[in-house]
Amino acid sequence: MPQNKQAINTDTKKITWYTLAFMAFSTVWGFGNVVNGFGYFHGIQVIFSWIMMFALYFVPYSLMVGELGSTFKNAGGGVTSWVLETTNPKLAYYAGYTYWVVHIPYIASKGSGGLKALAWMFLKNEWYDSLPSWQVQLATGVVFVFFLWVASKGLSPLKALTTIAGSSMFVMSILFILMMFAAPMINPSAQYFHLDFTWENIIPQFNVNYFTSLSILVFAVGGCEKISPYVNKVTNPGKDFPKGMIALAIMVMVCAILGTLALGMMFDPTGVTAEQQSSFIANGAYVAFQKLGEYYHVGDLFVIFYGACNAIGQFSTLVLSIDAPLRMLLDDESARQFVPRPLLKQNAHGAYVNGIILVGVLSGAIIAIQLLGTGAADIINWLTKLNSVCMPMRYLWVFFAYIMLRKSTKHFKSDYTFIKNKGLAIFVGAWCFAVTAIFCLLGVYAEGDIVRTILNIVMPFVLLALGLVMPEIRKREDAKAAQ
């Protein structure tokens, strides 16, 4: 599309605040977040933690993104551009690198998630979960190598496929809540759990396990910076964007609470035992849709459909997660000057072939380490916790950029300001930064498993350390080329 025509379309088509809220909601939220919260935080006790997380973290996080996006409305690189505008190219490189590298464990988890979805789709999950870990990881490795090859071919139609799969998963998440609350009227003779809202059942126990699991909730509510390009496409950014973000927070909070209550009607509302946790995290969503099918007398129809949607979503997301974050890092001119030259090599399809190979090596190593798992469910549980430690690290750069923006407010102009008082704004940015960093650090702890705890520490450290090595390699390459 010609640039002038695209500019005309962008300027004339404005987004209403409620449209923005729905766009952000489908990006941030998913049914898996409800299942993970229920599984890690003792059933309906998680409602207390959800409310606290929304009030003290998610709402200010969303509104900070709004101010950053409004200030740098013409910057297309998201967090990397925000850091570049407020600091320098070197820090912008580190921001872009972090955004890319935290996807490495995420990429490793998508193959396992896709195979799990296929197992449920074909109603063979008991067989799949009974396989030894080496067979599970061998199959995951084969799938991973295949999709590395697919990513190298630059197959853009997968973007549309991911959008369709994501939309269908979003719709099914909402339908689950509605259909579950209607189920007792449709099938009153079915077995449901009674929800007991006594103080003991709704207030969590603030122990070591509780605090080391909070990274799961931080991971669940993050990612709203993806909608930053749309801030100034809202009809009235100064008023309508915060309205949209407040609506987003309300919708997410309502879905988290109602989704948790719906699960509490299906499963023991006091939560799952430690022995059941791995299986529930890996299979809870599928079992929920399977039970829903039983309530509505349609057999396994819902779980087959959910499994199919999830399999498509997992595998297409795998390809995009290999390709898109890598392009965000290597396409950026401010970051390219710190990246070793071999990684900048592109093939005829425009794919960064050596970068894809590096992704293969790093994610492949994580897949290999998962051989220490005891089975498919345990591996998915481990990867879920590892992702909750690694992925929120990219949010740190959002809060860093916001702090730097507010320190230099006089140099920038924004249509929307989250907090007018400079000191308070910096404090809130520092608060969200500290919450993210602390919970990521606490999240590495695996209760009763010192080996897994050590690996959860080592893997993020190695991934981040690589980002420090790359600029030094590039410096030596440039010095050698100048001789």
Order of alpha helices (4+ residues) and beta strands (2+ residues): alpha-alpha-alpha-alpha-alpha-alpha-alpha-alpha-alpha-alpha-alpha-alpha-alpha-alpha-alpha-alpha-alpha-alpha-alpha-alpha-alpha-alpha-alpha
